[in-house]
Every structure is written in structure tokens, then in C-alpha cells.
Amino acid sequence: MLDTMPDRLPDLLDDADLLPGRGDFAGDGRLAVRDPATGGLVAQVAISGAPQAREAVDAAQAAFPAWSGMLPQDRAAILHRWHRLILDAKEDLARIMVAEQGKPIGEARGEIDYAASFVQFYAEEALRPNIEGITSHLADAEVELWREPVGVAALITPWNFPCAMITRKAAAALGAGCTVVIHPSAETPLSALALSVLAQRAGFPDGVVNTVIGDAATIVGEWTGDKRVRALSFTGSTEVGRLLYRQSADTVKRLVMELGGHAPFIVFQNADLDRAVTEAIKAKFATSGQDCLGANRFYIHRAVYDAFCEKFTAAVEKLTLGMGMDDPDLGPLIHDRQIDKQKAHVADALEKGARLLTGGEVDETLGPLFYKPTVLADVPDEAAIMREETFGPVAALTPFDDEDEVYRRANDSEYGLVAYVHSLDPRRIYRATRALQYGMVAVNRTKVTGAPIPFGGMKQSGIGREGARQGLEAFTEIKYVCRDWG
Ligand code: NAD
């Protein structure tokens, strides 16, 4: 079912054929997984269609009573084993990710740590009380709220974080007592299969974790139409999110939607400029810019605009672009549509009056998917890059003059995932935090995510939160119990 190229991939994937249900869930077709850095074939994976997607739900539905009825400490023990196995396999998982996704090996290792942290967090959350007593409004009855798992949960994940997006959803759902069907992106099925192999080794009973690979519209369409699937958690573009929202309406599923972003990065005149530059590099170029948290628009106060442009461009010119296993700062983009988007956004901005400070082209010496880290200055608000998600290594800089103006411009977006603010003035930081309509506000730093925090966006960046206690909400129902002693 899984043919991997010799010497390319760790043995971990040899066991993918042994996954419970894989024989049933796999059809006749093959999906070619290619290395975005070289275009070379990495593996061929057997793909499934609608019948296998249904069988996966059958398996998850059959496994649900025993899994949800298991003592929380026993479920937690299996999650803890999965956590340990993921960390023990960090190097193998990171190499698989580099092969199919292209990201630098250092970033891939960091993602495995991040992915594992959700499994550990929800193993511990599984032990927290799931019954809450509340003060009764009745003289002769006591009332309680029980939190119960919803049933089968469908998890649909993108290619930019092939492991962490799966564990962020799966660990919460499994810890809550749900069983899961997982559809990973067609670009990165191997990371998903490797996590499934480790889940099987950790001891999840058959039918609890089911990974189905194939045409997204067919498989996910099957699940959105299936009333046995009670929750759907999706990470991906706002466009596909809207579609799944509509498709889930007929069966009234509980939804988590982690959608697109278009982060503003605001630097006030009294910011620590060197620090702002260092953090701006991270906010723009991590994951080669293919990050929903990636800064798309940089608003720099006019008093420090020229200095910022100069320092930032100098820092960008030092960034290295290369093959993932050499651990450069940036790797290739995932496919040619991503390259087309960079080219279109740069051309449009230049046509509308922006200046190119560095980059602005593919590095052909490396290959067709390597786009040079790019800085554009004086980008007008009308440019497409100021509204549409670029999802690549192009930074758009623009000056601003006063606070109200920058909040208005920063909030003028259909997205509301994360905003970055740089200032050393506490009052201004407070006003900015209040004014920005974003699910997450990061002040004087870039990396703010982690398993204990509720990750998610406002407006069309999504619905619900992942991580933290809040990450359990979509996978649980509240049952109100009123016991009469009269
Ligand atoms: P995408 O929306 O194209 O695909 C995401 C997933 O949806 C994939 O598994 C894909 O197979 C599936 N899918 C695609 N078309 C479908 C259809 N018609 N029906 C059902 N399923 C379908 O997104 P992508 O290109 O893989 O990822 C990039 C996007 O993800 C960006 O917009 C980014 O901002 C977003 N993202 C958001 C977060 C977050 O937490 N908010 C995190 C990472 C990525």
C-alpha cells in the first residue's frame, strides 16, 4: 500500500501497512508524494474513496462506546505513551516532514516538540473534573453539569504543519473521549501515517484513530454528510472553511474552524527597533512564510520607517535559502500555486507604486519552488498583498502617522487571527491591545503559541479555539442533570 523510495524514509513508515483498517480504507489508486525541493518522488500512498471514508466512520462509531467509557486515567495513559513515542521518534518524524514538506530540519524538529506538547497537555486534561456542581435554583433538587464526549470527530488538516495540526485536534478529541477520523492534506500524508503508526504502538484500541487519505472533496464530503460524525475540526483556508461550514449545516455538527490569517505587524516610534527587526524576521519568514500566523502587513511609524526598512532589509539579505536537510533559514514553497501567488502579489504591489528593496524572484539555482525572501516598501493599502493572504516570504512595509489611523488600517481586514505590536510605552500597548480585533495579540514578541493557550481567530479567521481547556469544547456536550430529593 505504501511504496517508499529506498533510503529516503525512516523505517517507521514500513508499519503503515499494518495499521488497523488500512486494508479496508485503502482503494486501488495511488497518490504520488513529491519532495518540493527537488520534485523527486518520495513515496506512493494507496488512496481511499467514499466507501472507505464510510468504513472509517463505521469503525470509529463502533469503537466509541468502549473508548468513551474507559476510565479517564486509562485513556490518559495511552495518550502519555503516544507523547513519549512521538518524542522518541522525533528525528524520524522530522526527516519525513522535510522529505514531503520541505521545511528546514530545525523547524521540523521544533514542530515535533510542539506537536507532542498537545498530546501531553490533553493527557493531563483528561484527568480534570468533568462534572461541575452549580448552585441550585430549586429548593428540593440539586443540579450538575456533566461534560460528555460528542462521538465521532472528523479532523481535516493542512500541509504547513503536518504533525502539529493533527495532534492539536486529535489529542483534545481523544482525551475528551471521542474517536476520530483524520484526513490529512494530499501534500503531507506520510507525517499523518507515521503519527498513526505511533498511535497504534501506543495502544489506542482499533477504530479509535482512523487516517484516511484520498481526494479531499470526496472523503470530507462523505463525512460532512454523515450524521454519525458529530464534530468537525478543520484547519485550512477560509475558502474551504466556508464550504465545510455550509456542508455541515444539514447535520448540525459542532465546528472548529482554524482558517486564514493576515497579521498586521505594528512598530511604534518608541519601540526597541533592533528587537522589532529580529521579531519581524520570525513573524514573516518562519515556515518559509507559509504560516497562518505570518505577518502580511508591516505598519511602521514614519519617525522610524526609514531606519526599520534599512535594518530589516539588511537582516533579510542575510537569510539563507536551501535544502531542508542543510537547515537553512527558508526552504522551498510547497507547490507552484504558492509561487504564482508570490509573483502576482509582488507584481501588483510594484504596479501600484511599491518599491522592491530585496528579493522579488525565484532562485533558479536551487529550483522552481525556491522564492527569495522579499521586502517591498511603500506598499499602498489598495495592493492585493494588503488584503489577501500571501502565505509566502514577501514582506509588505508601509508607514503610518498616528495611532487611530494604524488601528483602523490594521482592523480593515476580513481576517482576525493574530496581530503583533512593538512599543515600550505601557499605555500605548494597552490601547493597542484594546483596539485590535484579533484573537491573539502578541506584544514585543512573535512566538506566543503553546498547548496551554487558546489558539484561534476572530471574524473570518475562524470559529472556536484549539489548545487549552477551551480546545475541548467542540468535542464535548454539556448534559444538565437535575436530581429531585423531594
Ligand atoms: P486548504 O483549505 O486548501 O486545505 C486544507 C485541508 O482541506 C486539506 O486537508 C485539504 O485536503 C482539505 N480540502 C481542500 N479542499 C477541500 C474540499 N473541497 N472539501 C473538503 N476538504 C478540502 O488549505 P491549505 O492550502 O492546505 O493550507 C493553507 C491554509 O491553511 C491557509 O489559508 C492558512 O492560513 C490556513 N491555516 C490556518 C491555521 C490556523 O490555525 N488558523 C493553521 C495553519 C494553516
Residues whose N, C-alpha, C, O or C-beta is under 5 A from the ligand:
A	BS01	NAD	I156 T157 P158 W159 H183 P184 S185 A186 A216 A217 V220 T235 G236 S237 T238 V240 E258 L259 G260 G261 C292 S461
